[in-house]
Amino acid sequence: MRALVRETHLDPAQFILPLFACPGEGVRREIGSMPDNYQLSIDELVKECAEVHALGIGGVILFGLPESKDEMASGAYDDNGIVQRAIRAVRRETPELLVVTDVCNCEYTSHGHCGYIIDGDVDNDTTLQWLAKSALSHARAGAHIVAPSDMMDGRVWAIRQALDANGYEKIPVMSYAAKFASVFYGPFREAAESTPQFGDRRSYQMDPANGREAMREIELDLQEGADIIMVKPALAYLDLIRQARDRFDVPIAAYQVSGEYAMIVAAARNGWIDQERAMLETLTSITRAGASIILTYFAKAAARVLG
């Protein structure tokens, strides 16, 4: 009877699994703060994607760990960069799997910030050029969706212009539209090796206290050409997912981020909670709030439970 009258349903097809591509061959390096998640060389990442596809998961989003980093984030927009090579390999071996790419610079800069640094802070307008080149290189490699996560002002417009001008009008933009300066990103920075070497990212990521500003940011990104908008993190911002769902008639994604994942797994390993129930309850809450797409490190585990 519960199943018959249930209002909110989970489906593996709504999940996107984040994956971390790294140099080398045969590399499957577990991330200490994110058990059961790995830095993967491209050959191993291709195997992972085949499993993801077999489980009926909606897609993957690729992050890259380049061979080297510099102040100009040159690895981010190199047509032979780590993510670009990974895209081509996944598209070749698992052509039916949806491939989304994270468009940002923090994994590629020597200082760990998301853009070009002038006087100790990120220069917004110079960074837009890098982001547009990165998104274009991902599209050329075969990405189905590009997802800018940097929170620079105007980046959706810059990316949309670059894609359209080069014949990629049909590549959607999934914008991290309301991305907050959150404490819950800590484990990701280990996974992506992207911890800032100085300061923090509060000058361009949002203040967690500002809900109305989040709605303005979403509206601006839609005006610039975003096709899908995202709220990140998910669990501490369920109210904003609901507000966005009520206000904007577009697909809404939410990112259940690394810290949210790590808390559940750590508590379960200490015997304090049931991991499977906590996983399903939180994913249900994100869906109930209004997200139709969930980026989650639980994608494989949840897909197995849901069958």
C-alpha positions, 0 to 999 in steps of 0.5 A: 500500500505504501508503494501504491500511494507514494507521492515521490519516486526515485529512478536511477535515470535521474542520477548523475555520477561524478567521476574523477579522471587522472593521468596514468594507466590502471589507476583506481585510487580510492579517495580517503574522505569519500569511500567507494569513490576513486581517482580513475585513469581513463582506461579504468574510467571507461570501465566504470562508465560501462557499469554506470550505463548497465545500472540504468544511471542517467549519466556521468559528470567528468572532473579532471586531474591534469598532469600539470597545473599553471596560473593560466589553467591551460589544461582546462581548455587543451583539446588533448587535456585529461577530460577531453581525452576521457570524453572521447574514450567514454563516447567511443566505448559507451556511446549511449551514456550521457556525458556531462562535463564540469567547466571550471578552472580550480583543478587546473590552476596552480593556486586552486582558484577558479580563474585568473588572479589579479591583486590576490583575487579572481578577475571575472572577465578574463576568466570568462575567456577560459571558460568559453574555451573549455566548454568549446573544447569539451563540445568538440571532444563529444560532451553532451552537456557542459556544466559551468561551476565557477560562479563568474558573472556572465559565464553562461552567456560567454559559453553560449556565444562560443558554442553557437558561433562554432556550430554547437547550438544544440549542446545544452548548458547546465549551470551551477546557478546557485552555488554556495560557499559551503563547508560541505565541499571539503572531501571534493577538494581532496578528490580533485586536488583543488584546495585554494593555496590562499584565501577562499572562494567567497568572493565569487561563490554565494553567501549561504544566508542569501536565498533571494539572491539565489533566485536572482542568480538563477534568473540571470543564468536563464536569461543568458541561455542556461537550459538546466539550472542547479542548486549546490549543495542540496541538503542544506538548501532544500528550501531553495530547490523548492523555491526554484521549482515553484518559480522557474519552469525548467529542469532543476538539478541539485548536487548532493555534494561530497561532504553530504556523502561523507557524513552519511558514510562516516556515520554508518561506518560508526554504526550510528545510522543505517547507510542505505536508509539514509541514502534513500531518505536524503535522495527522496527529500531532494526529489520531493523538494523539486529536483528532477536531476541529482548529482550524487556519489550514491548513484551506483549504490542507489541504483542497485537498491532501486533495481 
